[in-house]
Amino acid sequence: MSDSIQQEQIDQGVMETLRERDHSALSEQINPIDCTHNDIIELLAHYMALSEQDNDELFDDWFDNLNKEQHTVLKVFEVYRGQYEHQN
């Protein structure tokens, strides 16, 4: 699957969930994931650091090598972040 299609699917999921503002569906996706809190913190730190750089190729390579669970964590993170940004 290409980067743009994969990113578009994540973006679509984020927008749909933002419109719903229902966290129960999100927790159903996240709760069964087998990872530690440290795994999530490390993933988000890496995501934020690479997102702020101007090297799209480096970010794309990193993003493409994530597994499905890591993509789910990032999607839920973006949904929550979007909801908090739009509360103000």
Stockholm file with secondary structure:
# STOCKHOLM 1.0

chainA/1-88         MSDSIQQEQIDQGVMETLRERDHSALSEQINPIDCTHNDIIELLAHYMALSEQDNDELFDDWFDNLNKEQHTVLKVFEVYRGQYEHQN
#=GR chainA/1-88 SS CCHHHHHHHHHHHHHHHHHHTCHHHHHHHHTTCCCCHHHHHHHHHHHHHHHTSSCHHHHHHHHHTCCHHHHHHHHHHHHHHHHHHTCC
#=GC SS_cons        CCHHHHHHHHHHHHHHHHHHTCHHHHHHHHTTCCCCHHHHHHHHHHHHHHHTSSCHHHHHHHHHTCCHHHHHHHHHHHHHHHHHHTCC
//
